[in-house]
């Protein structure tokens, strides 16, 4: 007879000294863990609830301007810095970490409408309604920390006066040129006091301009004649023009898929287009209840942020038709400009109430350095949430957002209006000759025509 | 040439052993895969297909890693008892086993004679370290089985019918004469649960923090011990019973009744989930296999039956009495009857056969047998005290520190309590098949074909009937009129089933309408309500 029974000696299974770590033994047998799915579901539910509890996206406001903030620019060379320009002609450089002004760039006589910095981050370009383009030298990195100026940055490097008021400016991603928008699109060199090239297509004012991050010579503009126009600097004339039913306030290219751009439209929606196929939008991002004023992509290209005239900031996935997040405060007024920070973890919004506001991009994310165990736990909870996101309870909690009353009501009203319009269309279609009123997808409905 | 041959043989040997290893690994991997993967062939959505393929790959990787960990990293081996020659395992006596095993194990079997406070009940904590003992006449004791220390011993001077540990060894519930009580490990009475009435049996669902009791009036109570809320209170309506067991796989409670029925309950339904007629006479014991698919029942009709809980059918029937039964972690079945304990083992295909047997002193009445988790020990509570015997191969050799840790420190216990409370499952998660959570409900049975479809089908059938060509018959029978009549008959035959069905579909509706119309409005409220 051979016999053996389980026998464990305590020494083998416990630590030797009290300074040692406790010994851990694993047995992954599914039989030992009953109710696996129920436990996972409970964890997912709890994680969703905790996420809601810890969702505190607002970090702080940056107070200093004395008029509405009209434009912002990121500093590609410095993570903490952001430029902002206001309607009274004031330009400021902010330190996001301390939420204080580092320095000011006085000079503009009217509103500052456009701000951009060169790719090397050493030069700031501003333009405004006073028909001037001003080039500024950006304070150095160490300067920003000590915040004492031994050099005078308040004098512009150059002031170029031109014939018309400016609405926007953007710098090439790779190269010495920048483009301004006003009654026409002008291409400038840093060192020339006059534009080296000028584009015009139609007579209306151009209100925004953005260079393509992939092709340095391609840029897109939007004008108040409801058009979106594409230009190539290597050609003498504009390439393509798309006319929509409403005006586009801002354009942003997807930095990771540079053939796609998203247009922030006056009709409360954003439209993502593929440059190669402008006859229909790829995605229509609907959720705002008033005109979308500005848009900026996350550096990852997976998400973008929009600021709207309805006093809210929303974050959309690049391929999703509804926002995943809405930010609002009681004090925030009409939002005129929004930017993602260069690391994609913060948002900055500038609004009518003269403040810049700093938000977290993920509302419940824990900032700072995470311990490996914390990070693993977080990853596990995210995975579980992802797995059970379709179950009604989890879905309800994850989707729920508190909305300010006016926005809630406006959204309901909009829904009613859209439903009524759809119903009217259906009735018309039913009573007209078959085929005379083809059903047009929503992605095409807002486009009037495309010119070459 | 010879050398070459040797090398080739070696190669073959190596490949053979490698093959064996990979087979073994595959076998182990299957356990961790938790069923077959998704069938990607039938999917048309390419994106979904890609995502699922990635997911499946991850699953198989983790299963493989777990199988490898099981193969190489497990610290303890399973126990076994192997007879030699003509020996049989069931002839082996406890004394000979004790002589063979090591010193630590030889201390585990004992007989504790406690003749006064008579028949004893016992329960082990989920880690297998602590044992709770309850004497019928009010004797309660908690023991640390690792150091064989008595933690607390006290008397309640009242009938004690059952004892059960709550989520850890800090608290336990006792079914006393009039009410169940909750005590802490120092013997302090924490709660008296008056709503339960006089309990006969207690069970604790540790993942749900539910204390279940069945009382003298055959009422089943569920109480949440973390919040104190009575979750459910149902009349079983099948008479007084003290046969109650939790199925560890799905936390469904099985009750054995005197009419030979076994019913299964969950806290969210008034009616039992399942009612099975198991025996021709009172059910005396019920036990559930930890895999959740096997149930053992014993009745006064001198039958012990094994049931497959997937199809609720008998797997095997054996003859014998059992006062109490218990399944071990490895699937051994202990059966206590009179003063004898038998342990049965699965010999493949769920054919249970005698593995070991143990006789107590004549006249002892066994009240309860219970396997100790993570040990090869069987605890026996009987009329003259408690005993424990060695059953090699009964317990799971390797514990998981995060599931049940016999060497738990105070800090670990506290942390575990917090996490257990965070992961507390709601009573709604108790269902017969817990892996159904989060899956899609299969579509209901096929809907009735629409009128248009049936009409079309009928037309087709009529067309088919019309196009039948008839054989030429003898003169007189081949008249055109006769042929036409025959054709008409065929068409009618083809139409018939459709018309019948239509009639059937229409009929009940009409009847209902008439019935509704017949009653005057003032009398309508007295009409019989439809059973919902």
Boltz contact constraints between the chains, C-beta under 6 A:
constraints:
  - contact:
      token1: [A, 1]
      token2: [B, 83]
      max_distance: 6.0
  - contact:
      token1: [A, 1]
      token2: [B, 84]
      max_distance: 6.0
  - contact:
      token1: [A, 1]
      token2: [B, 87]
      max_distance: 6.0
  - contact:
      token1: [A, 2]
      token2: [B, 82]
      max_distance: 6.0
  - contact:
      token1: [A, 3]
      token2: [B, 81]
      max_distance: 6.0
  - contact:
      token1: [A, 3]
      token2: [B, 97]
      max_distance: 6.0
  - contact:
      token1: [A, 3]
      token2: [B, 100]
      max_distance: 6.0
  - contact:
      token1: [A, 3]
      token2: [B, 392]
      max_distance: 6.0
  - contact:
      token1: [A, 4]
      token2: [B, 79]
      max_distance: 6.0
  - contact:
      token1: [A, 4]
      token2: [B, 80]
      max_distance: 6.0
  - contact:
      token1: [A, 5]
      token2: [B, 79]
      max_distance: 6.0
  - contact:
      token1: [A, 5]
      token2: [B, 101]
      max_distance: 6.0
  - contact:
      token1: [A, 5]
      token2: [B, 105]
      max_distance: 6.0
  - contact:
      token1: [A, 5]
      token2: [B, 376]
      max_distance: 6.0
  - contact:
      token1: [A, 5]
      token2: [B, 390]
      max_distance: 6.0
  - contact:
      token1: [A, 5]
      token2: [B, 392]
      max_distance: 6.0
  - contact:
      token1: [A, 6]
      token2: [B, 79]
      max_distance: 6.0
  - contact:
      token1: [A, 6]
      token2: [B, 375]
      max_distance: 6.0
  - contact:
      token1: [A, 6]
      token2: [B, 376]
      max_distance: 6.0
  - contact:
      token1: [A, 6]
      token2: [B, 395]
      max_distance: 6.0
  - contact:
      token1: [A, 6]
      token2: [B, 397]
      max_distance: 6.0
  - contact:
      token1: [A, 7]
      token2: [B, 102]
      max_distance: 6.0
  - contact:
      token1: [A, 7]
      token2: [B, 104]
      max_distance: 6.0
  - contact:
      token1: [A, 7]
      token2: [B, 105]
      max_distance: 6.0
  - contact:
      token1: [A, 13]
      token2: [B, 407]
      max_distance: 6.0
  - contact:
      token1: [A, 14]
      token2: [B, 407]
      max_distance: 6.0
  - contact:
      token1: [A, 24]
      token2: [B, 401]
      max_distance: 6.0
  - contact:
      token1: [A, 25]
      token2: [B, 401]
      max_distance: 6.0
  - contact:
      token1: [A, 26]
      token2: [B, 400]
      max_distance: 6.0
  - contact:
      token1: [A, 27]
      token2: [B, 398]
      max_distance: 6.0
  - contact:
      token1: [A, 27]
      token2: [B, 400]
      max_distance: 6.0
  - contact:
      token1: [A, 28]
      token2: [B, 66]
      max_distance: 6.0
  - contact:
      token1: [A, 30]
      token2: [B, 34]
      max_distance: 6.0
  - contact:
      token1: [A, 31]
      token2: [B, 290]
      max_distance: 6.0
  - contact:
      token1: [A, 32]
      token2: [B, 400]
      max_distance: 6.0
  - contact:
      token1: [A, 32]
      token2: [B, 403]
      max_distance: 6.0
  - contact:
      token1: [A, 34]
      token2: [B, 248]
      max_distance: 6.0
  - contact:
      token1: [A, 34]
      token2: [B, 249]
      max_distance: 6.0
  - contact:
      token1: [A, 35]
      token2: [B, 207]
      max_distance: 6.0
  - contact:
      token1: [A, 35]
      token2: [B, 434]
      max_distance: 6.0
  - contact:
      token1: [A, 37]
      token2: [B, 435]
      max_distance: 6.0
  - contact:
      token1: [A, 37]
      token2: [B, 437]
      max_distance: 6.0
  - contact:
      token1: [A, 37]
      token2: [B, 438]
      max_distance: 6.0
  - contact:
      token1: [A, 38]
      token2: [B, 425]
      max_distance: 6.0
  - contact:
      token1: [A, 38]
      token2: [B, 429]
      max_distance: 6.0
  - contact:
      token1: [A, 38]
      token2: [B, 434]
      max_distance: 6.0
  - contact:
      token1: [A, 38]
      token2: [B, 437]
      max_distance: 6.0
  - contact:
      token1: [A, 39]
      token2: [B, 423]
      max_distance: 6.0
  - contact:
      token1: [A, 41]
      token2: [B, 437]
      max_distance: 6.0
  - contact:
      token1: [A, 41]
      token2: [B, 438]
      max_distance: 6.0
  - contact:
      token1: [A, 42]
      token2: [B, 423]
      max_distance: 6.0
  - contact:
      token1: [A, 42]
      token2: [B, 425]
      max_distance: 6.0
  - contact:
      token1: [A, 388]
      token2: [B, 438]
      max_distance: 6.0
